[in-house]
Amino acid sequence: MKNIILFGLFILSLQCYTQTLTPMHSDTLWFRDAIGNMDSVIICSDPRGSTEIDPEFGEVALTHPFDSIFDVRVTQLTSRFVLTKRYIGLAEKILGHPKECFSGGDFQIFMVAKHQPITISWNRKGFENSSCKNGSFITNHIDDFVVWPYDWEKNDTFFQCMSIVDSLIVDSSVPFLQDAIEIEWEIAGKGKQTLYGLRVEILPAPYWGPCNALVSTENSDITSTNLSVFPNPTNHILNINNDFPKKVNIYDLQGKLVLKAANTSKIDVSQLVSGIYFLEVYDRNSSRQVTKFIKM
C-alpha cells in the first residue's frame, strides 16, 4: 500500500513538472486563403519567456519546409531562424506606464499561399478592452519610424490598429515594399525561396506606435475637447465643429493620408471611396483632435 501511495505521488509530481505554463499574454491570429483554407498562429509573451524555444509553454520549433499550398508561421526579430505556430516572447515591464503594463513583443509572421490573397483576422475586442494592448498594430515595415504617423508620406507602408479593426487582406507572394520583412526558407517541392512577412507589435496606448492618434487614451497631446463632424455619414461636404482648424488630415483604415486641407471647417470628401476614415484636426494652438467618419 505504501509503495502504491509513493508511486501515485511520483506521477502527480511528474504531471505538475511537465504541465504547460500559461503565458501572461496570448492572442490568436487566423489566416484564410482565397479558397477557404485556414491556418493560425498564437503570439504570446511572458516575463519567463526567452528568444529561444520554450517547451514549458508548449512552444515547438518548425524546421521542415513550408507547405506549398498554405502555411503560416511566426517568429521574432531576435530569433529569425526559430519559426513556430506558437511563439512565446520575453515580456518586459514598460517603465513609467500608469497601468503597470509589460511590452508584449515584436512578432514577425511569414506566409506561403498558393491561392492569394490572404485574409488575416483577430479578436478586436481583446485588444480594445486591454489597456496594455490597445495600441497594438500589424504592419508591413520593420521600423516604427516609417509607419504612419511618423512618416506618412511613404505610401508603400501600411498598418492596422488591432483595437480598431479586426482584419487585413494581403498578397504575400510579392514584397509589400522595397525594404520588406523577409526570410529565406524551404518550400516543399520548390526549394529555398524568399518569403515576405508582416510585423505585429503588442503595445499599450499611449506608447511609441502609429495607433496613438487613433486610440482613445489619456494622452495629453490630444485635447480633451470633443471633436464632432456632421453630417456623419456624408457623401459630399463634411463640416467640422472647430471654427478655425489650422490643418486637417484624413486617413483611411490603412493609415494612408488621402486628403489634406487647411484653414477651413468644410471639407469636400466627395472624391473619397465609400468607407470609414479618420479625421485629424489641428487648431491654431496646435492642439490635435481625432475622430472617425463614414463616407457613403
Buried (B, 14 or more C-beta within 10 A) or exposed (E): EEEEEEEEEEEEEEEEEEEEBEBBBBBBBBBBBBEEBEBBBBBBBBEBBBBEBBEBBBBEBBEEBBBBEBBBBBBBEEBBEBBBBBBBBBBEEBEEBEEEBBBBBBBBBBBBBEEBBBBBBBBBEBBBEBBBBBBBBBBBBBEBEBBBBBBBEBEBBBBBBBBBBBBBEBEBBEBBBEBBBBBEBBBEEEEEBEBBBBBBBBBBBBBEBBBBBBBEBEEEEBBEEEBEBEEBEBEEEBBBBBEEBBBBBBBBBBBBBBBEBEEEBEBEBEEBEEEEBBBBBBBEEEBBBBBEBBBE
